[in-house]
Amino acid sequence: MTSFRSDIARYARTPFLDYLALSPLAKRILIILVAVTLILDSLFRATNGGSTSVVSAVVTTTITLSVALFVWRPPIGTSVLILAAAAASVTGVADSLLTAAVILGLVAFTCSPLLTTTYLLAWIAWLVAIVSRPGSGFQPLGAVIIAFLSLVSLMIGLAIRQQYERARTLALQLEVSEREVAEQLKHERDLIADELHDIVAHEITIVALHAAVLDRTEDMQTRSQSQTAIREAAVQALTDIRRVLGMVRGEENLSPERVSSPDGITGTIAAVTKELGQAGIAVTADVPSDLRLPSASLVALTRVIRESATNVLKHATGARTVSIVLRVERGWVHLTFTDDSPPARTAGLPASGYGIMRLRERFRLFGGTFESERKSQGWVVSASLPLSG
């Protein structure tokens, strides 16, 4: 009942000249019916000995041709029907009264409520004028039957219109639902890709770098350190892969606010300090001891630290020191990650640019800023986030 009322209310708000276009099949059928009617009407008039008046022929032909206008512009066809009904009521022509009653359903289906009502009133005036005209020979019972047929035609037109509107509404709702599902799937794929890049790719980078060290050195202590680093990174990568698979299976919540490091900023800095230290890179960190950050900001900043550390290992060969500075000022948190790598020296590992792109997108969505550029002293990564809003 509520859906029916909403459909009626939506139909009642249709603008006066707005219309519902017929389907291609309905248009073809309508054209065929109009053509057949015109041919039969012409044959009838040619064989009835000229008993039909010229006015009747003009009104009947006009009504028939106006139906063809519904193929292109139903409001124009309805307007012509209203004029024809007015002319017929004045001249007393009753030949097409039943046809006009049947057409009422077509008008109700295609045209606005106000235009349909206007046509209905014109048709009723036509019917009343014929019944009350002296010597018309039109019986009241015939008028009642025609009025009943017009009511049936009107109800059928309105019912078809309601079903069409409901089907169109359901189609739009289905389209919106499919779009939301697609966006949700894309969001989840992006989160999984972020996990693979930010966590697993970091560990694989460490494995690749220390495997290269094993190929280049015979020093037992260095080889032992690299083997330890490879083993720890491989174990951590397996752990992270299992966790990502758990996310895919729905065993772990896919939430952008999930903290990537169980120890937050402190734990992330400690982890990258150890990893960079094994590569011969010293890390200095300046982080407030009483730092308190929202969960989303914490995740974003830990990802910046891990991505920057990975890039140092992959693309900043020759770096000897890394500096991590975190400051909270005037409602903003600022992170600066710098290294002293010389230009044009890399570890030879492939670069996709995915990490930097995703970080820039994440900070833009949070209303912050993210920059990564080479300066005279080395690479400088700057990230800022508002603590509220």
N, C-alpha and C positions, 0 to 999 in steps of 0.2 A: 504493500500500500504506500509506504514512504517513497519507494522508487517510482511508482506510478505518479504520485503527486509531484515529485521533483521533475519528472519528464514533462508533465503538463505545464508546470511553472516555467521550465526552460523554453517550451514551445510557445507559451504566451508572451515571452519576452522577445520573440523573433521580430526584427525590424519589418516595416510595412512592405517594402519591395524586395526583401530577402526571399530566397527560394531554394528548394532542394532539387538539384538536377536529377533527371531520370538516368537510369543505367543505359548503356548502349543498346542492350537487347530490348528494353522497354521503348526506347526511341524508335527502333526499327518496327516493332509491332504497332506502335501508334501511327506511324506513317502509312503502314499497310492498311490499317483500319480506316484511316481518313481517305485514302485513295479508293478503297472498295466502296465506302459509303458514298463518295462523290459519284462514282460510276453508276451505282445502283440508283441513286437519287436522280441522276440525269436520265437514265433509262425509264424510270417511273414517270417522270414529267413528260418525256417524249411520247409515251404511250397512253397517257390518261386523257388525251383529247383537249389539252389546254385548260382543264378545270381549275388548276392551281394558279393563284394570283401571282403577279410579279413580286409584290411585297413579301409574300410567303416564301417565294423562291430565294429572294435576296437574304432574308433573315435566316432561313435554313442553311444556305450555303455559307453565310458568314459564320454561323455557329460551328459548322463542320470544319471550316478552314482555321478558325481560332484554336481548335483542338491541336492542329498541327504546330501552332506556335509554341506549345508546351515542350516541344522537342528542343527549342532554343532558349526561350525566355517565358516561363510559366506566368509571371506577373503580367506580361503584355497580352498573352492569350486570355487570361482572366479578365483583364480590362476590356478587351474586345467583346467577351461574353457578356459582361455587365451592360455594355452599350447595346448589344443585340437584344438582351432581355428587356431593357428599357424601351427600345423601339417596338419590340413585339407586344409589350403590354399596352402601348399607345395605339398600335394599329390593329390589335386583336388577333394577331397570328398565334396559333396554338399548336402548329405542326411539330415543333421541336421541343415542346415543353418537357416531355419525358426524357429526351436526350440530354437536355440541360440538367435535369434532376440526376441522371446517372453521372454526368461530368462533375457533379459536386464532390464526389469522392476523390477525383483526380486533383481538383483544386485544393481540397483539404490536405492531401498528401504533399503537394509541391509548394504551396504558397503559405504566407504568414497568416496567423489567426485573424488579424484585422481585415486583410484582403479577402479571406475566405468568408468572413461575416458579411462583408459588403456584397459579395456575390450572392450569398444566401438570401440577404434582404431583397436584392434585385430580383432573384428568382421567385421569392414569396410574393412580391408586388406583382410580378407577371402572372402568377397563378391566381391571385385574388382578382386581378383585372379581368382575366378570362372568365372566371366563375361568375362574377357580378355583371358581366357584359350582357345586355339584353339580346336575346336571340342567338346566343353563342351555342346553345345546345349541349353545353358541358355540364354533366351531372355531378352533383356533390360527392357521390360515391367514387367517381373517377378521380376527383380532386383529392379525396382522402387516400386513395391507393397510390397516386403519384407522390403525395406528400410522404407517405410511409416509405416508398422506394427511395426518395431523396434522403430521408433520415438514415436508412440502411446504408446507402452509398456514403453518406457523411461519416458514419461510425466506422465503416470499413477503411475509408481513407485515413481517419485519425488513428485507427489501430495499427495500420501498416506504418504510418509515420512514427508512431511511438516505438514499434519494434525496430525500425531502422535507426532511430536515434539511440535506442538502448544498445544496439549492436555496435554502432559507431563509438559510443562511450566506452563499451567494454574493450573494443579494439584499441582505443587510445590508452586505457588503463593497462592493457596488456603490453603495449609498446613502452609505456613508462616503467612498468615492472621489469621488462626485459632490459631496458637501459640501466635501471638501478642494479640489477643482478650483474650486468656486464661491468659496470663501474666498480661494484664490490669485488668481483673477480680480479679486475685489473689492480685494485688497491691491494688485495692479498698477494697477487703475483709480485707487485712492487716491494711489498714488505719481505717476502721470501728472497727476492733478488738482493734486497739490501742486506739481509742476514748473510747470504752467501758471499757477497762482496766484502762487507765490513768485517766479518768474522773469519770465515773459511779462507777467503783469498789472502787475508793477512797471514794466516798460518802457513799457507802454501808458499807465499813469498819467502818466508823465513826458511822453509825447507829448501827451496830452489837456491837461495843465496848460500846457505851453508853447504849444500851439495857441491856448489861451484868451488867453495873453499877447500873441500876435501880433494878436489881434482888438482888444485894449485899448490898445495902445501904438503910437506912431509913431516912437519913439526908435530910430535905426538900430542903435546898439550893442546895445540890449536885444533888438531883433528878430534881430540876427545871432547873439547868444548863444542865443536860443530856437530859431532854425533849426538851429544846431549841435547843441543838445541833442536836438531832434527827430530829426535825421539819425542821431546816435549811438545813441539809444534804439531807433529803427526797425531799424537794422542789427543791434543786439544782440538785439532781439526775433526777427528772422528767423533769426539763428544759433541762438537757444534753441528756436525752433519746429522747426527742422531736427533738433536734438538730441532733442527730445521725440518727433518722428516716428521717429527712429532707435530710440528705446526701444520704441515701439509695434511696429516691424518686427522687433525682437529684435537690432538691430545694436549696441545699447548695453545694458549690464547694468542691470536694474531693482533696484538695491540701495539700501536706506535709509541705508547708510553712505557712499554716494558724496558727496563734498564738493561742495557747490553752487558754491563759489567756488574757482578754482584756487589762490588765494593765501591761503585760509583766512580767519581773523578779520581779519588785517591788510589783505588785499586787499578784503574786504567793506566794512570801515570806510572805506578809501580811496575805494571806488566810491560809497558813500552820501554821503560828505563832498563829493565832486564834484557829485553830483546835487542834494543839498540846497543846496549853495553856489550853483548856478545858479538856484535859486529864492529866493536871498537869505537863506538860513538858515545860520548859522555852526555848525560842529560841533566840540566838544571831546571828545577820547577819552583815557581813562586805562586803558591795558592793560599788564600786565606784559610786559617785553621778553623774558623767558625762558619764556613761556607754552607749555606742552605739554599737549595735551588728547587724549583718545581720539577716534577718528574719529566715532563716533556723537554724542558731545557737541559736537564741532566743527560738524557739520552742523546740529544743533538750534540752536545759538547763532547761527550765521550766518543761519539762517532768521528768528530773532527780530529780528535787526538789520535785515534787509531788509524784513520785514513792518512793523516799527515805522517805518522810514523812509518806506515807501509810505503808511502811515496818516497820517504827518505831512503829506505832500504832499496827500493826499485830504481829510483831516478836520481838520487843525490850521492852517487859514489864520490868519495873524497871528503865527505862531511866528517868533521871530528867532534863537533859539539851541536847540541840541540837545546833550545830554550823554550820553556812552556810557562807563560804568564797568564794568570787569571785574575781579573779585577771586577768588582761590583761597584758601579758608580751611578747614582741618580736613577735608580730603577732599571738599569741595564747591566748585563753581565758581558764582559769583553774577554775574549780568548785570543792570545797571540802565540803562534807556533813558528819558530824560526830555526834555520840551520845555516851552517857556514860553508855549504858545498860550492865548489868552483863551477862555472858554467860549462855546458856541453860535455858533461861526464855522467853516464848512466850505468846501471848494472846490466843493461842489455835485456831486461825483461819487458814483455809487451805491455803497452798502456792503452786502455780503452777510453779513459776519460769519464767512465760511468760514475765513479765515486764522487768526483768534483761536481758533476752535473746534478746528482741526487742531493748532495749537501746544499748546493745553491738553491735548489727547489725547496728543500725542507726549510731553510732559513727564510726564504721569501714567504712561504706560507705562514710562518710564525711571526712575520712582521719584522724580521731582523735582516742582517747583512752578512754576506760571506764573500771573501776575496782571497785569491791565491795567485801570487805573482812573484817573479824573480826580481830581486833587487841586487844592488852592488855587493851586499854582504852575503847573499844566498837567497833561498826561498823563504817567503814570508806568507803565512796563512793567518788571516784576521777574520774572526767571527764575533758577531754581537747579537744579543737577543734581549728583548724586553722581558722583564720578570712578571709582567701582568698584561692582561688584554689579549 
